[in-house]
Amino acid sequence: MQPPQHVFDPFAGVSTTLLVARECGLDATGIEVMPMGEIIWRAKSQLERYDVPELRAIREWIYSTTPGESQRRFPHLPITQYAFDREQEAQLMWYDERFQQMDIGDNFKALLKFILLSIREDISYTSKDGQFLRWDSRSGKVRQRNAKRIANGKMPYKPFHKRTILPVQRAILQALDHIILDVSFPASSTGVNGKQELIVGSVLDAPAARAGLGRCRDYVSALLQSVRLYQNLCLGVGFPRCRPTSHAQPQTKSVELYRGEQI
Ligand SMILES: C[S@@+](CC[C@H](N)C(=O)[O-])C[C@H]1O[C@@H](n2cnc3c(N)ncnc32)[C@H](O)[C@@H]1O
């Protein structure tokens, strides 16, 4: 691809596509449904704006300050309940508060938020195993389940002990050290950075799709052409099994949405 072509990633995730596009000097638009995608994108897309001495000063503060504990509750999802030791969780929230109060630029605050997000597994009782999470036997979740099993006359779960659970302060320092190293030796790039935009929302919802696709007219016409081609093929003689029945209508909702916008 060559500028002025525009990269569109409707499932932007952790923004790898957007960031590579930028490195290549291409403008890019992404849509991501997970709000944390935006935190990650904000932190990564400002890489060249991090000043190494300022990062070192932040590191020094973290290193020399004993962490406190916040009274604020961690915003748990059902899957994260009991993922952290109580003290670790209170410290994580404490750092979150302190970082946002620090007298530093918004790009540094975004970076520190990103770090707090990225260390969650390191400081938790969980361990990613493929698509699954393994839970350390010391976690409240496993202990409660085991108690129930024993009360019902069953054997407890096979014990699992995560090898290392990092203290929050150490995990933050470790992540920050990696970043300082990365920022100190930036990867080579074209030197011409493309413009970037990340829309937080579902690509299936009208506002996000409209905003994203509106910037990528060529992409939309290509998409529409392929959808039309696909529909013609499915409705045609060659693919009788794909022919819609009264209960299986073709999925044209999104196509209608874009057509409605007259792109
Ligand atoms: C495999 S990741 C994409 C990786 C990304 N393309 C990159 O370059 O790093 C897929 C992403 O699609 C997001 N996603 C799933 N359904 C979505 C939707 N309806 N609208 C927007 N994003 C969605 C998921 O949250 C996930 O982060």
The ligand as a Gaussian input file, in Angstrom:
#p B3LYP/6-31G(d) Opt

LIG

0 1
 C       -7.932000     -10.757000      17.058000
 S       -8.286000      -9.195000      17.699000
 C       -7.753000      -8.139000      16.417000
 C       -6.281000      -7.868000      16.352000
 C       -5.968000      -6.600000      15.585000
 N       -6.472000      -6.630000      14.253000
 C       -4.483000      -6.223000      15.603000
 O       -3.948000      -5.802000      14.603000
 O       -3.856000      -6.289000      16.669000
 C      -10.057000      -9.102000      17.477000
 C      -10.652000      -7.908000      18.195000
 O      -11.962000      -7.674000      17.686000
 C      -12.718000      -7.100000      18.738000
 N      -14.132000      -7.187000      18.387000
 C      -14.946000      -8.295000      18.429000
 N      -16.200000      -7.978000      18.002000
 C      -16.184000      -6.661000      17.691000
 C      -17.159000      -5.756000      17.185000
 N      -18.400000      -6.155000      16.945000
 N      -16.807000      -4.477000      16.970000
 C      -15.544000      -4.067000      17.205000
 N      -14.565000      -4.861000      17.685000
 C      -14.875000      -6.147000      17.928000
 C      -12.311000      -7.922000      19.950000
 O      -12.546000      -7.204000      21.165000
 C      -10.822000      -8.141000      19.690000
 O      -10.036000      -7.204000      20.397000

